[in-house]
Amino acid sequence: MRKWQYKLHSIIYEADTPAGKLFDVLLLITILLSVLFVALESVDYIDNEYHIFLDNAEWIFTIIFTIEYFIRIICVRRPFSYIFSFYGIIDLISVVPKYISILTIGNHSLLALKTLRLLRVFRILKLTPYIGESNTLLKALNASRRKIFVFIFGVLILCIIFGTLMYLIESEESGFTSIPRSIYWCIVTLTTVGYGDIAPQTPLGQLFASIIMILGYGIIAVPTGIVTAEMTKTQKIDVNTQACLYCMNSDHKEESIYCHQCGKPLNDVE
């Protein structure tokens, strides 16, 4: 890889250098502004008043993201490793809708155009690399997935039992017309959502509902405790943001020479 490509790679893919940090901050602001403008465009009176301004701004954002997309391809040894990666697909989705919208002209294409505009909101996913602690949370969730599954399965069994009992206690006039509908009420009540579309009318039903509500507060805290316990077990290792020129893998240990995934040299400059 030539020096200018390597220098661009260190700016775009890494955040340990001043230039890399500046690029990330500017890109972060651009993404947020783009998503904000898409949201404003969906408000009719704002779009009617500032349609030309919003459309021009959208083209500016699209061109910026397009340039960024192609620079990211140029800066890697294996372009397809980026193009078909999660972030590569998201970057492509962030620019394609605007270009396709040029072809959707006419009243028959209004629905397709609206759908394409909504797709631009997925630019918010470009923020994923900037959420540093997300990896720790994902690891904790992955480590506690069995405990959480068992817990959710147990809650589901309780909802079936409680819902069936409420179906026996209450009448159809109260809204408990079937066991599935009673189970729906139990789930809504146990999670403390409380839509209010179904409510027990008998004293026994209300007492039973009060017990379920109190249980709901305790049940909500259990998954939080499980994930928190796993997060405390996660050991932090000193890593940097250096990305591999070949497989795009990042978060290497400090002073690493080779990629811990593909084994290629990290500083492969010609």
PyRosetta script that sets phi, psi and omega in degrees:
from pyrosetta import init, pose_from_sequence

init()
pose = pose_from_sequence("MRKWQYKLHSIIYEADTPAGKLFDVLLLITILLSVLFVALESVDYIDNEYHIFLDNAEWIFTIIFTIEYFIRIICVRRPFSYIFSFYGIIDLISVVPKYISILTIGNHSLLALKTLRLLRVFRILKLTPYIGESNTLLKALNASRRKIFVFIFGVLILCIIFGTLMYLIESEESGFTSIPRSIYWCIVTLTTVGYGDIAPQTPLGQLFASIIMILGYGIIAVPTGIVTAEMTKTQKIDVNTQACLYCMNSDHKEESIYCHQCGKPLNDVE")
pose.set_psi(1, 137.6)
pose.set_omega(1, 179.9)
pose.set_phi(2, -74.3)
pose.set_psi(2, 160.0)
pose.set_omega(2, -174.1)
pose.set_phi(3, -62.2)
pose.set_psi(3, -39.6)
pose.set_omega(3, -178.9)
pose.set_phi(4, -66.3)
pose.set_psi(4, -34.8)
pose.set_omega(4, 176.7)
pose.set_phi(5, -68.0)
pose.set_psi(5, -41.6)
pose.set_omega(5, 179.5)
pose.set_phi(6, -65.4)
pose.set_psi(6, -36.8)
pose.set_omega(6, 179.7)
pose.set_phi(7, -67.1)
pose.set_psi(7, -41.6)
pose.set_omega(7, 176.1)
pose.set_phi(8, -64.0)
pose.set_psi(8, -39.1)
pose.set_omega(8, 179.3)
pose.set_phi(9, -61.3)
pose.set_psi(9, -43.0)
pose.set_omega(9, -179.0)
pose.set_phi(10, -67.7)
pose.set_psi(10, -28.4)
pose.set_omega(10, 179.0)
pose.set_phi(11, -78.1)
pose.set_psi(11, -44.0)
pose.set_omega(11, -172.3)
pose.set_phi(12, -82.4)
pose.set_psi(12, -39.5)
pose.set_omega(12, -173.3)
pose.set_phi(13, -96.7)
pose.set_psi(13, -14.1)
pose.set_omega(13, -176.0)
pose.set_phi(14, -121.9)
pose.set_psi(14, 155.6)
pose.set_omega(14, -176.6)
pose.set_phi(15, -125.9)
pose.set_psi(15, 16.7)
pose.set_omega(15, -178.2)
pose.set_phi(16, -88.8)
pose.set_psi(16, -13.2)
pose.set_omega(16, -179.9)
pose.set_phi(17, -102.7)
pose.set_psi(17, 157.4)
pose.set_omega(17, 177.9)
pose.set_phi(18, -57.4)
pose.set_psi(18, -41.0)
pose.set_omega(18, 179.7)
pose.set_phi(19, -66.3)
pose.set_psi(19, -39.3)
pose.set_omega(19, 178.6)
pose.set_phi(20, -65.1)
pose.set_psi(20, -41.0)
pose.set_omega(20, 178.5)
pose.set_phi(21, -65.2)
pose.set_psi(21, -42.0)
pose.set_omega(21, 179.3)
pose.set_phi(22, -63.0)
pose.set_psi(22, -43.1)
pose.set_omega(22, 178.9)
pose.set_phi(23, -61.4)
pose.set_psi(23, -44.0)
pose.set_omega(23, -179.2)
pose.set_phi(24, -63.5)
pose.set_psi(24, -40.9)
pose.set_omega(24, 179.9)
pose.set_phi(25, -65.2)
pose.set_psi(25, -45.2)
pose.set_omega(25, -180.0)
pose.set_phi(26, -64.7)
pose.set_psi(26, -40.6)
pose.set_omega(26, 178.7)
pose.set_phi(27, -67.0)
pose.set_psi(27, -38.3)
pose.set_omega(27, 177.9)
pose.set_phi(28, -60.5)
pose.set_psi(28, -45.9)
pose.set_omega(28, 179.2)
pose.set_phi(29, -64.4)
pose.set_psi(29, -40.8)
pose.set_omega(29, -179.8)
pose.set_phi(30, -63.2)
pose.set_psi(30, -42.8)
pose.set_omega(30, 179.9)
pose.set_phi(31, -63.1)
pose.set_psi(31, -46.9)
pose.set_omega(31, -179.0)
pose.set_phi(32, -62.8)
pose.set_psi(32, -41.9)
pose.set_omega(32, 178.1)
pose.set_phi(33, -64.6)
pose.set_psi(33, -39.6)
pose.set_omega(33, 179.7)
pose.set_phi(34, -62.9)
pose.set_psi(34, -46.6)
pose.set_omega(34, 179.2)
pose.set_phi(35, -64.5)
pose.set_psi(35, -38.6)
pose.set_omega(35, 178.1)
pose.set_phi(36, -62.0)
pose.set_psi(36, -43.5)
pose.set_omega(36, -179.6)
pose.set_phi(37, -66.7)
pose.set_psi(37, -36.5)
pose.set_omega(37, 176.5)
pose.set_phi(38, -63.0)
pose.set_psi(38, -41.9)
pose.set_omega(38, 179.2)
pose.set_phi(39, -65.0)
pose.set_psi(39, -41.8)
pose.set_omega(39, 179.0)
pose.set_phi(40, -65.7)
pose.set_psi(40, -33.4)
pose.set_omega(40, -179.7)
pose.set_phi(41, -65.4)
pose.set_psi(41, -24.7)
pose.set_omega(41, -179.6)
pose.set_phi(42, -78.6)
pose.set_psi(42, -11.9)
pose.set_omega(42, 176.5)
pose.set_phi(43, -86.7)
pose.set_psi(43, 118.0)
pose.set_omega(43, -170.1)
pose.set_phi(44, -57.5)
pose.set_psi(44, -50.2)
pose.set_omega(44, -174.2)
pose.set_phi(45, -68.7)
pose.set_psi(45, -30.3)
pose.set_omega(45, 176.1)
pose.set_phi(46, -72.0)
pose.set_psi(46, -42.2)
pose.set_omega(46, 179.8)
pose.set_phi(47, -65.0)
pose.set_psi(47, -39.4)
pose.set_omega(47, 178.8)
pose.set_phi(48, -64.7)
pose.set_psi(48, -35.8)
pose.set_omega(48, -176.3)
pose.set_phi(49, -81.8)
pose.set_psi(49, -38.2)
pose.set_omega(49, -173.1)
pose.set_phi(50, -124.1)
pose.set_psi(50, 32.9)
pose.set_omega(50, -175.0)
pose.set_phi(51, -60.6)
pose.set_psi(51, -44.8)
pose.set_omega(51, -177.5)
pose.set_phi(52, -64.1)
pose.set_psi(52, -44.2)
pose.set_omega(52, 179.3)
pose.set_phi(53, -62.4)
pose.set_psi(53, -45.4)
pose.set_omega(53, -179.4)
pose.set_phi(54, -65.1)
pose.set_psi(54, -37.9)
pose.set_omega(54, -180.0)
pose.set_phi(55, -67.9)
pose.set_psi(55, -42.3)
pose.set_omega(55, 178.0)
pose.set_phi(56, -64.7)
pose.set_psi(56, -41.8)
pose.set_omega(56, 177.9)
pose.set_phi(57, -62.3)
pose.set_psi(57, -38.8)
pose.set_omega(57, 179.5)
pose.set_phi(58, -64.1)
pose.set_psi(58, -38.3)
pose.set_omega(58, 177.2)
pose.set_phi(59, -65.9)
pose.set_psi(59, -38.3)
pose.set_omega(59, 177.8)
pose.set_phi(60, -62.8)
pose.set_psi(60, -46.3)
pose.set_omega(60, 178.5)
pose.set_phi(61, -61.6)
pose.set_psi(61, -42.1)
pose.set_omega(61, -178.6)
pose.set_phi(62, -63.3)
pose.set_psi(62, -42.7)
pose.set_omega(62, 178.8)
pose.set_phi(63, -64.9)
pose.set_psi(63, -41.3)
pose.set_omega(63, 178.6)
pose.set_phi(64, -61.0)
pose.set_psi(64, -46.8)
pose.set_omega(64, -179.1)
pose.set_phi(65, -68.5)
pose.set_psi(65, -31.2)
pose.set_omega(65, 177.5)
pose.set_phi(66, -66.6)
pose.set_psi(66, -46.7)
pose.set_omega(66, 177.9)
pose.set_phi(67, -60.2)
pose.set_psi(67, -44.0)
pose.set_omega(67, 178.8)
pose.set_phi(68, -60.1)
pose.set_psi(68, -41.5)
pose.set_omega(68, -178.4)
pose.set_phi(69, -60.7)
pose.set_psi(69, -47.2)
pose.set_omega(69, -177.9)
pose.set_phi(70, -72.3)
pose.set_psi(70, -32.8)
pose.set_omega(70, 176.8)
pose.set_phi(71, -65.2)
pose.set_psi(71, -39.1)
pose.set_omega(71, 177.8)
pose.set_phi(72, -62.1)
pose.set_psi(72, -35.6)
pose.set_omega(72, 178.1)
pose.set_phi(73, -68.8)
pose.set_psi(73, -41.0)
pose.set_omega(73, -177.8)
pose.set_phi(74, -66.4)
pose.set_psi(74, -31.2)
pose.set_omega(74, -170.6)
pose.set_phi(75, -85.1)
pose.set_psi(75, 5.7)
pose.set_omega(75, -178.6)
pose.set_phi(76, -121.3)
pose.set_psi(76, 154.1)
pose.set_omega(76, 179.9)
pose.set_phi(77, -69.2)
pose.set_psi(77, -39.6)
pose.set_omega(77, -178.4)
pose.set_phi(78, -118.2)
pose.set_psi(78, 93.0)
pose.set_omega(78, -175.6)
pose.set_phi(79, -56.1)
pose.set_psi(79, -37.2)
pose.set_omega(79, -177.0)
pose.set_phi(80, -66.8)
pose.set_psi(80, -22.9)
pose.set_omega(80, 177.0)
pose.set_phi(81, -66.5)
pose.set_psi(81, -28.5)
pose.set_omega(81, 175.2)
pose.set_phi(82, -87.0)
pose.set_psi(82, -43.5)
pose.set_omega(82, -175.8)
pose.set_phi(83, -57.9)
pose.set_psi(83, -41.5)
pose.set_omega(83, -176.9)
pose.set_phi(84, -97.3)
pose.set_psi(84, 8.6)
pose.set_omega(84, 175.0)
pose.set_phi(85, -80.0)
pose.set_psi(85, 168.7)
pose.set_omega(85, 179.8)
pose.set_phi(86, -58.2)
pose.set_psi(86, -48.7)
pose.set_omega(86, -178.2)
pose.set_phi(87, -67.7)
pose.set_psi(87, -33.7)
pose.set_omega(87, 177.7)
pose.set_phi(88, -64.4)
pose.set_psi(88, -42.1)
pose.set_omega(88, 178.3)
pose.set_phi(89, -65.7)
pose.set_psi(89, -42.2)
pose.set_omega(89, 178.5)
pose.set_phi(90, -62.5)
pose.set_psi(90, -42.4)
pose.set_omega(90, 178.7)
pose.set_phi(91, -62.2)
pose.set_psi(91, -37.4)
pose.set_omega(91, 178.8)
pose.set_phi(92, -68.3)
pose.set_psi(92, -41.9)
pose.set_omega(92, 179.3)
pose.set_phi(93, -62.5)
pose.set_psi(93, -30.2)
pose.set_omega(93, -177.2)
pose.set_phi(94, -71.9)
pose.set_psi(94, -16.7)
pose.set_omega(94, -177.7)
pose.set_phi(95, -115.6)
pose.set_psi(95, -29.0)
pose.set_omega(95, -174.6)
pose.set_phi(96, -60.9)
pose.set_psi(96, -45.0)
pose.set_omega(96, -175.2)
pose.set_phi(97, -54.0)
pose.set_psi(97, -39.7)
pose.set_omega(97, -177.8)
pose.set_phi(98, -65.4)
pose.set_psi(98, -39.2)
pose.set_omega(98, 179.8)
pose.set_phi(99, -71.0)
pose.set_psi(99, -38.4)
pose.set_omega(99, 178.9)
pose.set_phi(100, -68.4)
pose.set_psi(100, -31.2)
pose.set_omega(100, -178.1)
pose.set_phi(101, -62.4)
pose.set_psi(101, -20.9)
pose.set_omega(101, 177.7)
pose.set_phi(102, -63.6)
pose.set_psi(102, -33.7)
pose.set_omega(102, -177.2)
pose.set_phi(103, -82.9)
pose.set_psi(103, -16.0)
pose.set_omega(103, -177.0)
pose.set_phi(104, -93.6)
pose.set_psi(104, 77.0)
pose.set_omega(104, -178.0)
pose.set_phi(105, -110.6)
pose.set_psi(105, 134.3)
pose.set_omega(105, 179.6)
pose.set_phi(106, 116.0)
pose.set_psi(106, 161.5)
pose.set_omega(106, -177.2)
pose.set_phi(107, -64.4)
pose.set_psi(107, -31.2)
pose.set_omega(107, -177.8)
pose.set_phi(108, -69.8)
pose.set_psi(108, -13.2)
pose.set_omega(108, -176.9)
pose.set_phi(109, -105.4)
pose.set_psi(109, 7.2)
pose.set_omega(109, -176.4)
pose.set_phi(110, -61.7)
pose.set_psi(110, -40.2)
pose.set_omega(110, -179.1)
pose.set_phi(111, -65.4)
pose.set_psi(111, -44.4)
pose.set_omega(111, 178.6)
pose.set_phi(112, -63.7)
pose.set_psi(112, -38.1)
pose.set_omega(112, 179.5)
pose.set_phi(113, -65.4)
pose.set_psi(113, -40.4)
pose.set_omega(113, 178.7)
pose.set_phi(114, -64.0)
pose.set_psi(114, -39.1)
pose.set_omega(114, 178.6)
pose.set_phi(115, -64.6)
pose.set_psi(115, -42.1)
pose.set_omega(115, 179.2)
pose.set_phi(116, -63.7)
pose.set_psi(116, -38.0)
pose.set_omega(116, 178.2)
pose.set_phi(117, -64.1)
pose.set_psi(117, -39.5)
pose.set_omega(117, 179.5)
pose.set_phi(118, -66.1)
pose.set_psi(118, -32.0)
pose.set_omega(118, 179.6)
pose.set_phi(119, -61.6)
pose.set_psi(119, -25.5)
pose.set_omega(119, -178.5)
pose.set_phi(120, -66.1)
pose.set_psi(120, -21.2)
pose.set_omega(120, 178.8)
pose.set_phi(121, -63.8)
pose.set_psi(121, -23.4)
pose.set_omega(121, 179.3)
pose.set_phi(122, -66.0)
pose.set_psi(122, -4.6)
pose.set_omega(122, 173.8)
pose.set_phi(123, -61.4)
pose.set_psi(123, -23.2)
pose.set_omega(123, 179.5)
pose.set_phi(124, -60.7)
pose.set_psi(124, -24.5)
pose.set_omega(124, 178.2)
pose.set_phi(125, -69.7)
pose.set_psi(125, -16.4)
pose.set_omega(125, 176.4)
pose.set_phi(126, -67.3)
pose.set_psi(126, -13.7)
pose.set_omega(126, 178.7)
pose.set_phi(127, -78.8)
pose.set_psi(127, -12.2)
pose.set_omega(127, -175.2)
pose.set_phi(128, -51.5)
pose.set_psi(128, -44.0)
pose.set_omega(128, -179.1)
pose.set_phi(129, -63.7)
pose.set_psi(129, -18.8)
pose.set_omega(129, -176.2)
pose.set_phi(130, -88.4)
pose.set_psi(130, -6.8)
pose.set_omega(130, 178.6)
pose.set_phi(131, -90.6)
pose.set_psi(131, 86.2)
pose.set_omega(131, -172.1)
pose.set_phi(132, -61.0)
pose.set_psi(132, -41.4)
pose.set_omega(132, -176.0)
pose.set_phi(133, -77.4)
pose.set_psi(133, -4.3)
pose.set_omega(133, -178.6)
pose.set_phi(134, -63.4)
pose.set_psi(134, -33.6)
pose.set_omega(134, 179.1)
pose.set_phi(135, -63.9)
pose.set_psi(135, -40.4)
pose.set_omega(135, 177.6)
pose.set_phi(136, -63.5)
pose.set_psi(136, -42.7)
pose.set_omega(136, 179.3)
pose.set_phi(137, -65.0)
pose.set_psi(137, -43.0)
pose.set_omega(137, 179.7)
pose.set_phi(138, -62.9)
pose.set_psi(138, -39.7)
pose.set_omega(138, 177.9)
pose.set_phi(139, -64.5)
pose.set_psi(139, -40.4)
pose.set_omega(139, 178.8)
pose.set_phi(140, -65.6)
pose.set_psi(140, -41.6)
pose.set_omega(140, 178.1)
pose.set_phi(141, -65.0)
pose.set_psi(141, -39.8)
pose.set_omega(141, 179.1)
pose.set_phi(142, -66.1)
pose.set_psi(142, -39.4)
pose.set_omega(142, -179.5)
pose.set_phi(143, -69.9)
pose.set_psi(143, -28.6)
pose.set_omega(143, -176.8)
pose.set_phi(144, -103.7)
pose.set_psi(144, 13.3)
pose.set_omega(144, -174.4)
pose.set_phi(145, -63.0)
pose.set_psi(145, -36.2)
pose.set_omega(145, -179.7)
pose.set_phi(146, -68.4)
pose.set_psi(146, -43.5)
pose.set_omega(146, 179.1)
pose.set_phi(147, -63.5)
pose.set_psi(147, -41.1)
pose.set_omega(147, 180.0)
pose.set_phi(148, -66.3)
pose.set_psi(148, -39.5)
pose.set_omega(148, 179.2)
pose.set_phi(149, -62.7)
pose.set_psi(149, -45.1)
pose.set_omega(149, 178.6)
pose.set_phi(150, -62.4)
pose.set_psi(150, -41.3)
pose.set_omega(150, 179.4)
pose.set_phi(151, -62.6)
pose.set_psi(151, -48.2)
pose.set_omega(151, -179.6)
pose.set_phi(152, -63.0)
pose.set_psi(152, -39.2)
pose.set_omega(152, 178.6)
pose.set_phi(153, -63.6)
pose.set_psi(153, -39.5)
pose.set_omega(153, 177.8)
pose.set_phi(154, -65.8)
pose.set_psi(154, -40.3)
pose.set_omega(154, 177.8)
pose.set_phi(155, -64.3)
pose.set_psi(155, -39.6)
pose.set_omega(155, 178.6)
pose.set_phi(156, -61.7)
pose.set_psi(156, -41.1)
pose.set_omega(156, 177.5)
pose.set_phi(157, -62.9)
pose.set_psi(157, -43.0)
pose.set_omega(157, 178.0)
pose.set_phi(158, -61.4)
pose.set_psi(158, -40.3)
pose.set_omega(158, 179.5)
pose.set_phi(159, -64.4)
pose.set_psi(159, -38.9)
pose.set_omega(159, 178.3)
pose.set_phi(160, -64.8)
pose.set_psi(160, -44.0)
pose.set_omega(160, -179.4)
pose.set_phi(161, -66.5)
pose.set_psi(161, -50.2)
pose.set_omega(161, -178.8)
pose.set_phi(162, -64.3)
pose.set_psi(162, -39.6)
pose.set_omega(162, 179.4)
pose.set_phi(163, -64.0)
pose.set_psi(163, -40.7)
pose.set_omega(163, 177.9)
pose.set_phi(164, -65.0)
pose.set_psi(164, -41.3)
pose.set_omega(164, 178.4)
pose.set_phi(165, -63.4)
pose.set_psi(165, -40.9)
pose.set_omega(165, 178.8)
pose.set_phi(166, -66.8)
pose.set_psi(166, -31.6)
pose.set_omega(166, 176.3)
pose.set_phi(167, -65.0)
pose.set_psi(167, -34.4)
pose.set_omega(167, 178.3)
pose.set_phi(168, -76.9)
pose.set_psi(168, -33.0)
pose.set_omega(168, -176.9)
pose.set_phi(169, -78.4)
pose.set_psi(169, -46.9)
pose.set_omega(169, -175.1)
pose.set_phi(170, -91.6)
pose.set_psi(170, 165.7)
pose.set_omega(170, -179.6)
pose.set_phi(171, -101.5)
pose.set_psi(171, 171.8)
pose.set_omega(171, 179.5)
pose.set_phi(172, -67.5)
pose.set_psi(172, -28.4)
pose.set_omega(172, 179.0)
pose.set_phi(173, -62.5)
pose.set_psi(173, -26.3)
pose.set_omega(173, 179.3)
pose.set_phi(174, -80.5)
pose.set_psi(174, -7.8)
pose.set_omega(174, -179.7)
pose.set_phi(175, 107.1)
pose.set_psi(175, -7.4)
pose.set_omega(175, -180.0)
pose.set_phi(176, -87.8)
pose.set_psi(176, 73.1)
pose.set_omega(176, -172.7)
pose.set_phi(177, -83.6)
pose.set_psi(177, -16.3)
pose.set_omega(177, -179.4)
pose.set_phi(178, -157.8)
pose.set_psi(178, 167.1)
pose.set_omega(178, 178.3)
pose.set_phi(179, -66.1)
pose.set_psi(179, -44.4)
pose.set_omega(179, 177.2)
pose.set_phi(180, -58.4)
pose.set_psi(180, -40.3)
pose.set_omega(180, 179.0)
pose.set_phi(181, -67.7)
pose.set_psi(181, -34.5)
pose.set_omega(181, 177.4)
pose.set_phi(182, -69.3)
pose.set_psi(182, -35.8)
pose.set_omega(182, 176.4)
pose.set_phi(183, -66.2)
pose.set_psi(183, -39.8)
pose.set_omega(183, 175.9)
pose.set_phi(184, -58.5)
pose.set_psi(184, -44.9)
pose.set_omega(184, 178.6)
pose.set_phi(185, -60.9)
pose.set_psi(185, -40.8)
pose.set_omega(185, -178.9)
pose.set_phi(186, -64.2)
pose.set_psi(186, -41.6)
pose.set_omega(186, 178.9)
pose.set_phi(187, -63.7)
pose.set_psi(187, -44.9)
pose.set_omega(187, 179.5)
pose.set_phi(188, -62.2)
pose.set_psi(188, -40.2)
pose.set_omega(188, -178.5)
pose.set_phi(189, -74.1)
pose.set_psi(189, -42.8)
pose.set_omega(189, -177.1)
pose.set_phi(190, -65.4)
pose.set_psi(190, -32.8)
pose.set_omega(190, 179.2)
pose.set_phi(191, -87.0)
pose.set_psi(191, 5.5)
pose.set_omega(191, 178.4)
pose.set_phi(192, 60.2)
pose.set_psi(192, 25.7)
pose.set_omega(192, 176.3)
pose.set_phi(193, -75.7)
pose.set_psi(193, -54.7)
pose.set_omega(193, 174.6)
pose.set_phi(194, 62.1)
pose.set_psi(194, 68.5)
pose.set_omega(194, 177.5)
pose.set_phi(195, -64.5)
pose.set_psi(195, -34.6)
pose.set_omega(195, 179.8)
pose.set_phi(196, 88.2)
pose.set_psi(196, 3.3)
pose.set_omega(196, 178.9)
pose.set_phi(197, -73.2)
pose.set_psi(197, -24.5)
pose.set_omega(197, 175.0)
pose.set_phi(198, -129.6)
pose.set_psi(198, 134.7)
pose.set_omega(198, 179.9)
pose.set_phi(199, -147.2)
pose.set_psi(199, 138.2)
pose.set_omega(199, 178.5)
pose.set_phi(200, -69.0)
pose.set_psi(200, 144.9)
pose.set_omega(200, -177.2)
pose.set_phi(201, -111.5)
pose.set_psi(201, -25.3)
pose.set_omega(201, -178.3)
pose.set_phi(202, -83.7)
pose.set_psi(202, 153.0)
pose.set_omega(202, 177.8)
pose.set_phi(203, -58.2)
pose.set_psi(203, -40.3)
pose.set_omega(203, 179.3)
pose.set_phi(204, -66.2)
pose.set_psi(204, -40.8)
pose.set_omega(204, 178.0)
pose.set_phi(205, -64.7)
pose.set_psi(205, -39.7)
pose.set_omega(205, 178.6)
pose.set_phi(206, -67.5)
pose.set_psi(206, -37.7)
pose.set_omega(206, 175.7)
pose.set_phi(207, -63.4)
pose.set_psi(207, -43.9)
pose.set_omega(207, 179.6)
pose.set_phi(208, -63.2)
pose.set_psi(208, -40.0)
pose.set_omega(208, 178.7)
pose.set_phi(209, -64.9)
pose.set_psi(209, -37.6)
pose.set_omega(209, 178.7)
pose.set_phi(210, -62.8)
pose.set_psi(210, -40.0)
pose.set_omega(210, 178.2)
pose.set_phi(211, -62.9)
pose.set_psi(211, -42.6)
pose.set_omega(211, -179.9)
pose.set_phi(212, -64.1)
pose.set_psi(212, -39.6)
pose.set_omega(212, 178.7)
pose.set_phi(213, -62.6)
pose.set_psi(213, -43.4)
pose.set_omega(213, 179.2)
pose.set_phi(214, -64.7)
pose.set_psi(214, -40.5)
pose.set_omega(214, 176.6)
pose.set_phi(215, -61.5)
pose.set_psi(215, -33.7)
pose.set_omega(215, -178.0)
pose.set_phi(216, -59.5)
pose.set_psi(216, -40.1)
pose.set_omega(216, 179.2)
pose.set_phi(217, -62.8)
pose.set_psi(217, -40.0)
pose.set_omega(217, 179.0)
pose.set_phi(218, -71.6)
pose.set_psi(218, -37.3)
pose.set_omega(218, -177.8)
pose.set_phi(219, -67.8)
pose.set_psi(219, -37.1)
pose.set_omega(219, -179.5)
pose.set_phi(220, -61.5)
pose.set_psi(220, -33.2)
pose.set_omega(220, -175.4)
pose.set_phi(221, -76.4)
pose.set_psi(221, -20.8)
pose.set_omega(221, -173.9)
pose.set_phi(222, -64.3)
pose.set_psi(222, -52.3)
pose.set_omega(222, 179.8)
pose.set_phi(223, -58.9)
pose.set_psi(223, -37.1)
pose.set_omega(223, 178.8)
pose.set_phi(224, -60.7)
pose.set_psi(224, -43.2)
pose.set_omega(224, 178.8)
pose.set_phi(225, -65.2)
pose.set_psi(225, -38.6)
pose.set_omega(225, -179.9)
pose.set_phi(226, -63.5)
pose.set_psi(226, -48.3)
pose.set_omega(226, -178.2)
pose.set_phi(227, -67.5)
pose.set_psi(227, -40.3)
pose.set_omega(227, 179.7)
pose.set_phi(228, -61.7)
pose.set_psi(228, -40.8)
pose.set_omega(228, 178.4)
pose.set_phi(229, -61.9)
pose.set_psi(229, -39.2)
pose.set_omega(229, 179.1)
pose.set_phi(230, -71.3)
pose.set_psi(230, -34.3)
pose.set_omega(230, 179.8)
pose.set_phi(231, -67.1)
pose.set_psi(231, -33.5)
pose.set_omega(231, 178.3)
pose.set_phi(232, -69.0)
pose.set_psi(232, -23.8)
pose.set_omega(232, 178.8)
pose.set_phi(233, -80.3)
pose.set_psi(233, -20.7)
pose.set_omega(233, -177.0)
pose.set_phi(234, -70.5)
pose.set_psi(234, 121.3)
pose.set_omega(234, -179.3)
pose.set_phi(235, -92.1)
pose.set_psi(235, 130.7)
pose.set_omega(235, 178.9)
pose.set_phi(236, -83.1)
pose.set_psi(236, 132.2)
pose.set_omega(236, 178.9)
pose.set_phi(237, -113.8)
pose.set_psi(237, 138.1)
pose.set_omega(237, 179.8)
pose.set_phi(238, -66.1)
pose.set_psi(238, 111.8)
pose.set_omega(238, -180.0)
pose.set_phi(239, -129.4)
pose.set_psi(239, 162.8)
pose.set_omega(239, 174.0)
pose.set_phi(240, -118.4)
pose.set_psi(240, -178.2)
pose.set_omega(240, -177.1)
pose.set_phi(241, -98.9)
pose.set_psi(241, 16.1)
pose.set_omega(241, -177.6)
pose.set_phi(242, -63.4)
pose.set_psi(242, 126.4)
pose.set_omega(242, -177.4)
pose.set_phi(243, -102.8)
pose.set_psi(243, 143.0)
pose.set_omega(243, 179.3)
pose.set_phi(244, -70.8)
pose.set_psi(244, 138.3)
pose.set_omega(244, -179.6)
pose.set_phi(245, -72.3)
pose.set_psi(245, -15.1)
pose.set_omega(245, -174.6)
pose.set_phi(246, -104.2)
pose.set_psi(246, -54.3)
pose.set_omega(246, -174.4)
pose.set_phi(247, -104.7)
pose.set_psi(247, -3.1)
pose.set_omega(247, 177.4)
pose.set_phi(248, 71.4)
pose.set_psi(248, 7.0)
pose.set_omega(248, -179.4)
pose.set_phi(249, -72.0)
pose.set_psi(249, 141.8)
pose.set_omega(249, -176.9)
pose.set_phi(250, -124.9)
pose.set_psi(250, -164.8)
pose.set_omega(250, -180.0)
pose.set_phi(251, 59.5)
pose.set_psi(251, 53.1)
pose.set_omega(251, 176.5)
pose.set_phi(252, -87.1)
pose.set_psi(252, 155.7)
pose.set_omega(252, 177.8)
pose.set_phi(253, -66.3)
pose.set_psi(253, 154.2)
pose.set_omega(253, 179.0)
pose.set_phi(254, -58.9)
pose.set_psi(254, 139.3)
pose.set_omega(254, 178.3)
pose.set_phi(255, 65.8)
pose.set_psi(255, 22.7)
pose.set_omega(255, 175.8)
pose.set_phi(256, -71.3)
pose.set_psi(256, 142.7)
pose.set_omega(256, 179.5)
pose.set_phi(257, -102.6)
pose.set_psi(257, -36.1)
pose.set_omega(257, -178.0)
pose.set_phi(258, -118.1)
pose.set_psi(258, 153.6)
pose.set_omega(258, 178.0)
pose.set_phi(259, -68.0)
pose.set_psi(259, 134.2)
pose.set_omega(259, -178.2)
pose.set_phi(260, -78.1)
pose.set_psi(260, -2.8)
pose.set_omega(260, 178.5)
pose.set_phi(261, -105.8)
pose.set_psi(261, -51.6)
pose.set_omega(261, -177.3)
pose.set_phi(262, -103.9)
pose.set_psi(262, -13.3)
pose.set_omega(262, 177.1)
pose.set_phi(263, 83.2)
pose.set_psi(263, 2.6)
pose.set_omega(263, -179.9)
pose.set_phi(264, -78.7)
pose.set_psi(264, 153.9)
pose.set_omega(264, 178.9)
pose.set_phi(265, -65.8)
pose.set_psi(265, 139.0)
pose.set_omega(265, -178.0)
pose.set_phi(266, -77.7)
pose.set_psi(266, -29.5)
pose.set_omega(266, -178.0)
pose.set_phi(267, -111.7)
pose.set_psi(267, 61.2)
pose.set_omega(267, -176.9)
pose.set_phi(268, -91.2)
pose.set_psi(268, 86.0)
pose.set_omega(268, -177.3)
pose.set_phi(269, -117.9)
pose.set_psi(269, 136.0)
pose.set_omega(269, 179.4)
pose.set_phi(270, -85.0)
pose.dump_pdb("model.pdb")
